[in-house]
Amino acid sequence: MKVTYICDCCGVTIDNLEDPRLNEEKLGINTLTPEEREDIIKYDDNNGLIIYSLCDQCGEEMGFDDSRLEYIKPPELH
């Protein structure tokens, strides 16, 4: 599965992942409500996922503290 994380605020690409072991559960998106899914997740032309989140800089500028942010972070694959 190919996944691209994009900042919903500034539009910068946060990360790109491509790993056949990835699935919705490993990404943590299986727990989203239908409304959250519609707002956060889009599909690209190659059936990859585009997940809108916040980059660190925009999160800091908005006054968010990492310990309180409730957004989807790229999964740890290592």
CNS distance restraints for C-alpha pairs under 8 A (distance, minus, plus):
assign (resid   1 and name CA) (resid  17 and name CA) 7.98 0.50 0.50
assign (resid   1 and name CA) (resid  18 and name CA) 5.59 0.50 0.50
assign (resid   1 and name CA) (resid  19 and name CA) 5.48 0.50 0.50
assign (resid   1 and name CA) (resid  20 and name CA) 5.10 0.50 0.50
assign (resid   1 and name CA) (resid  21 and name CA) 7.31 0.50 0.50
assign (resid   1 and name CA) (resid  22 and name CA) 5.76 0.50 0.50
assign (resid   1 and name CA) (resid  23 and name CA) 7.09 0.50 0.50
assign (resid   1 and name CA) (resid  48 and name CA) 6.34 0.50 0.50
assign (resid   1 and name CA) (resid  49 and name CA) 7.90 0.50 0.50
assign (resid   2 and name CA) (resid  16 and name CA) 7.45 0.50 0.50
assign (resid   2 and name CA) (resid  17 and name CA) 5.67 0.50 0.50
assign (resid   2 and name CA) (resid  18 and name CA) 4.21 0.50 0.50
assign (resid   2 and name CA) (resid  19 and name CA) 6.57 0.50 0.50
assign (resid   2 and name CA) (resid  20 and name CA) 8.00 0.50 0.50
assign (resid   2 and name CA) (resid  48 and name CA) 4.82 0.50 0.50
assign (resid   2 and name CA) (resid  49 and name CA) 6.32 0.50 0.50
assign (resid   3 and name CA) (resid  16 and name CA) 5.79 0.50 0.50
assign (resid   3 and name CA) (resid  17 and name CA) 5.08 0.50 0.50
assign (resid   3 and name CA) (resid  18 and name CA) 6.22 0.50 0.50
assign (resid   3 and name CA) (resid  48 and name CA) 5.77 0.50 0.50
assign (resid   3 and name CA) (resid  49 and name CA) 4.74 0.50 0.50
assign (resid   3 and name CA) (resid  50 and name CA) 5.83 0.50 0.50
assign (resid   3 and name CA) (resid  51 and name CA) 7.21 0.50 0.50
assign (resid   4 and name CA) (resid  13 and name CA) 7.25 0.50 0.50
assign (resid   4 and name CA) (resid  14 and name CA) 7.65 0.50 0.50
assign (resid   4 and name CA) (resid  15 and name CA) 5.92 0.50 0.50
assign (resid   4 and name CA) (resid  16 and name CA) 4.48 0.50 0.50
assign (resid   4 and name CA) (resid  17 and name CA) 6.34 0.50 0.50
assign (resid   4 and name CA) (resid  48 and name CA) 7.80 0.50 0.50
assign (resid   4 and name CA) (resid  49 and name CA) 6.26 0.50 0.50
assign (resid   4 and name CA) (resid  50 and name CA) 4.80 0.50 0.50
assign (resid   4 and name CA) (resid  51 and name CA) 6.14 0.50 0.50
assign (resid   5 and name CA) (resid  13 and name CA) 6.02 0.50 0.50
assign (resid   5 and name CA) (resid  14 and name CA) 5.26 0.50 0.50
assign (resid   5 and name CA) (resid  15 and name CA) 5.21 0.50 0.50
assign (resid   5 and name CA) (resid  16 and name CA) 6.33 0.50 0.50
assign (resid   5 and name CA) (resid  50 and name CA) 5.90 0.50 0.50
assign (resid   5 and name CA) (resid  51 and name CA) 4.82 0.50 0.50
assign (resid   5 and name CA) (resid  52 and name CA) 5.84 0.50 0.50
assign (resid   5 and name CA) (resid  53 and name CA) 6.67 0.50 0.50
assign (resid   5 and name CA) (resid  74 and name CA) 7.57 0.50 0.50
assign (resid   6 and name CA) (resid  11 and name CA) 5.88 0.50 0.50
assign (resid   6 and name CA) (resid  12 and name CA) 5.74 0.50 0.50
assign (resid   6 and name CA) (resid  13 and name CA) 4.47 0.50 0.50
assign (resid   6 and name CA) (resid  14 and name CA) 5.33 0.50 0.50
assign (resid   6 and name CA) (resid  15 and name CA) 7.29 0.50 0.50
assign (resid   6 and name CA) (resid  50 and name CA) 7.05 0.50 0.50
assign (resid   6 and name CA) (resid  51 and name CA) 6.21 0.50 0.50
assign (resid   6 and name CA) (resid  52 and name CA) 4.96 0.50 0.50
assign (resid   6 and name CA) (resid  53 and name CA) 6.10 0.50 0.50
assign (resid   6 and name CA) (resid  54 and name CA) 7.42 0.50 0.50
assign (resid   6 and name CA) (resid  55 and name CA) 7.75 0.50 0.50
assign (resid   7 and name CA) (resid  11 and name CA) 4.82 0.50 0.50
assign (resid   7 and name CA) (resid  12 and name CA) 5.42 0.50 0.50
assign (resid   7 and name CA) (resid  13 and name CA) 6.40 0.50 0.50
assign (resid   7 and name CA) (resid  14 and name CA) 6.45 0.50 0.50
assign (resid   7 and name CA) (resid  52 and name CA) 5.65 0.50 0.50
assign (resid   7 and name CA) (resid  53 and name CA) 5.02 0.50 0.50
assign (resid   7 and name CA) (resid  54 and name CA) 4.55 0.50 0.50
assign (resid   7 and name CA) (resid  55 and name CA) 5.29 0.50 0.50
assign (resid   8 and name CA) (resid  52 and name CA) 5.17 0.50 0.50
assign (resid   8 and name CA) (resid  53 and name CA) 5.49 0.50 0.50
assign (resid   8 and name CA) (resid  54 and name CA) 5.82 0.50 0.50
assign (resid   9 and name CA) (resid  54 and name CA) 6.59 0.50 0.50
assign (resid   9 and name CA) (resid  58 and name CA) 6.78 0.50 0.50
assign (resid  10 and name CA) (resid  58 and name CA) 7.31 0.50 0.50
assign (resid  12 and name CA) (resid  55 and name CA) 7.69 0.50 0.50
assign (resid  14 and name CA) (resid  55 and name CA) 6.22 0.50 0.50
assign (resid  15 and name CA) (resid  74 and name CA) 7.54 0.50 0.50
assign (resid  18 and name CA) (resid  22 and name CA) 7.86 0.50 0.50
assign (resid  22 and name CA) (resid  26 and name CA) 6.06 0.50 0.50
assign (resid  22 and name CA) (resid  27 and name CA) 6.96 0.50 0.50
assign (resid  23 and name CA) (resid  27 and name CA) 6.26 0.50 0.50
assign (resid  24 and name CA) (resid  28 and name CA) 6.03 0.50 0.50
assign (resid  24 and name CA) (resid  29 and name CA) 5.35 0.50 0.50
assign (resid  24 and name CA) (resid  30 and name CA) 5.34 0.50 0.50
assign (resid  25 and name CA) (resid  29 and name CA) 6.30 0.50 0.50
assign (resid  25 and name CA) (resid  30 and name CA) 5.34 0.50 0.50
assign (resid  26 and name CA) (resid  75 and name CA) 6.92 0.50 0.50
assign (resid  27 and name CA) (resid  72 and name CA) 7.70 0.50 0.50
assign (resid  27 and name CA) (resid  74 and name CA) 7.00 0.50 0.50
assign (resid  27 and name CA) (resid  75 and name CA) 5.89 0.50 0.50
assign (resid  28 and name CA) (resid  72 and name CA) 7.12 0.50 0.50
assign (resid  29 and name CA) (resid  37 and name CA) 7.66 0.50 0.50
assign (resid  29 and name CA) (resid  72 and name CA) 7.58 0.50 0.50
assign (resid  32 and name CA) (resid  36 and name CA) 5.68 0.50 0.50
assign (resid  32 and name CA) (resid  37 and name CA) 5.89 0.50 0.50
assign (resid  33 and name CA) (resid  37 and name CA) 6.14 0.50 0.50
assign (resid  34 and name CA) (resid  38 and name CA) 6.18 0.50 0.50
assign (resid  35 and name CA) (resid  39 and name CA) 6.28 0.50 0.50
assign (resid  36 and name CA) (resid  40 and name CA) 5.93 0.50 0.50
assign (resid  37 and name CA) (resid  41 and name CA) 5.32 0.50 0.50
assign (resid  38 and name CA) (resid  42 and name CA) 7.35 0.50 0.50
assign (resid  40 and name CA) (resid  51 and name CA) 5.67 0.50 0.50
assign (resid  40 and name CA) (resid  52 and name CA) 5.02 0.50 0.50
assign (resid  40 and name CA) (resid  53 and name CA) 7.23 0.50 0.50
assign (resid  41 and name CA) (resid  49 and name CA) 6.74 0.50 0.50
assign (resid  41 and name CA) (resid  50 and name CA) 5.73 0.50 0.50
assign (resid  41 and name CA) (resid  51 and name CA) 4.75 0.50 0.50
assign (resid  41 and name CA) (resid  52 and name CA) 6.42 0.50 0.50
assign (resid  42 and name CA) (resid  49 and name CA) 5.92 0.50 0.50
assign (resid  42 and name CA) (resid  50 and name CA) 5.05 0.50 0.50
assign (resid  42 and name CA) (resid  51 and name CA) 6.53 0.50 0.50
assign (resid  43 and name CA) (resid  47 and name CA) 5.74 0.50 0.50
assign (resid  43 and name CA) (resid  48 and name CA) 5.62 0.50 0.50
assign (resid  43 and name CA) (resid  49 and name CA) 4.70 0.50 0.50
assign (resid  43 and name CA) (resid  50 and name CA) 5.76 0.50 0.50
assign (resid  44 and name CA) (resid  48 and name CA) 5.30 0.50 0.50
assign (resid  44 and name CA) (resid  49 and name CA) 6.14 0.50 0.50
assign (resid  44 and name CA) (resid  50 and name CA) 6.61 0.50 0.50
assign (resid  51 and name CA) (resid  72 and name CA) 8.00 0.50 0.50
assign (resid  53 and name CA) (resid  71 and name CA) 6.05 0.50 0.50
assign (resid  53 and name CA) (resid  72 and name CA) 6.42 0.50 0.50
assign (resid  53 and name CA) (resid  73 and name CA) 7.78 0.50 0.50
assign (resid  54 and name CA) (resid  58 and name CA) 6.21 0.50 0.50
assign (resid  54 and name CA) (resid  59 and name CA) 5.93 0.50 0.50
assign (resid  54 and name CA) (resid  71 and name CA) 7.40 0.50 0.50
assign (resid  55 and name CA) (resid  59 and name CA) 6.15 0.50 0.50
assign (resid  56 and name CA) (resid  60 and name CA) 6.13 0.50 0.50
assign (resid  57 and name CA) (resid  61 and name CA) 6.15 0.50 0.50
assign (resid  58 and name CA) (resid  62 and name CA) 6.07 0.50 0.50
assign (resid  59 and name CA) (resid  63 and name CA) 6.39 0.50 0.50
assign (resid  59 and name CA) (resid  64 and name CA) 5.22 0.50 0.50
assign (resid  59 and name CA) (resid  65 and name CA) 7.44 0.50 0.50
assign (resid  59 and name CA) (resid  66 and name CA) 7.97 0.50 0.50
assign (resid  60 and name CA) (resid  64 and name CA) 5.43 0.50 0.50
assign (resid  60 and name CA) (resid  65 and name CA) 6.86 0.50 0.50
assign (resid  64 and name CA) (resid  68 and name CA) 6.86 0.50 0.50
assign (resid  64 and name CA) (resid  69 and name CA) 6.45 0.50 0.50
assign (resid  65 and name CA) (resid  69 and name CA) 6.36 0.50 0.50
